[in-house]
Amino acid sequence: MTSRLLVDKIEGKTTASTVEMPSGTPIQLQTTQGNFSYQEISSTSMVEVTDMNVTITPKFASSKILISLQTAFWFTTDANNYMITTIYRSIDGGSFSNLAVDNTYDALRFHSAARTATWTSPANIDYIDTPNTTSAVVYKFYARRYDGTNNVRVKYAQTSSFIMATEVAQ
């Protein structure tokens, strides 16, 4: 005999935040997605990439947050080019801090001088964060050029860029 449970809403007995979910269960997803205008980055210091941020308010302080980002990027010259990328986080309106290990960056994107045309490629970033809060958490994409001569452009207008935050029960 098969059992079936039909419900319209699962809620804690006294408050909605007391429902225990099995570890690994997705709780919520927040996303920002669009065909944004490109942003040219000429700085060798980290610069916020506009439109590429997402806010999530975790239901449980013990949850993990998976942050995923994808955007196209290209370099303004056909030379050896590098772009450094990372994600910054702010909890409850506080200051932003770099999520990368040792406060450096998550990745170095590279383009060889051997190519003869403008080069584009998706930049993909995935982080697993444990903010230990039920307050609003904001995640923002930051990037910079590596050297002093070659600019980089992010958010190619003909492609869809996104950043998303998924709360996962622990």
C-alpha positions, 0 to 999 in steps of 0.5 A: 500500500502506498501512502500519499501526503497532500499539503498546501503549506508546511509550517512550524508548530509555533513559528515557520522558522522551526521546521527541520529540513533534511541536510542538502534540501534547497530552501530558497533561490534568489536571482538577478538575471538580464541582458545588461550593458557591458562594463569596461574595467580599467582598474587594477583594484577590485571594482563592483560589476553593476547589476551583478548582485543578489540579496537573500535572507536565510530562513536558518542561521545554520544554512549554507548559501551557494552563490553562482554567477555567470557572465561573458567577458572580453578583452579590449586588445589582443595581447596577453590579458588577465582578469581577476574576479571574486564575490564580496558579501555584506550581512545586514547592511554592514561593510562588504568583505571578499569571500575568497580564501585569504582575501585574494580572488577566486580566479584568474581569467587568461587570454593568449596573444595568439588569438587575432580577434576579440575573445569572449568567454563565460566567467563562472563562479561558484562559492559555498558560504556559511553566513551564520545569520537570518539577516539579509545577505548581499552578494556582489560580483567584483573584477579587475584587470591584472596588468596596467595596459589591457582593459576588460569588459564584462556583461556582453550585451547579447548574452544573459548574465546572472548571479544567484544565491541558493539557501541549502539546509544543513 
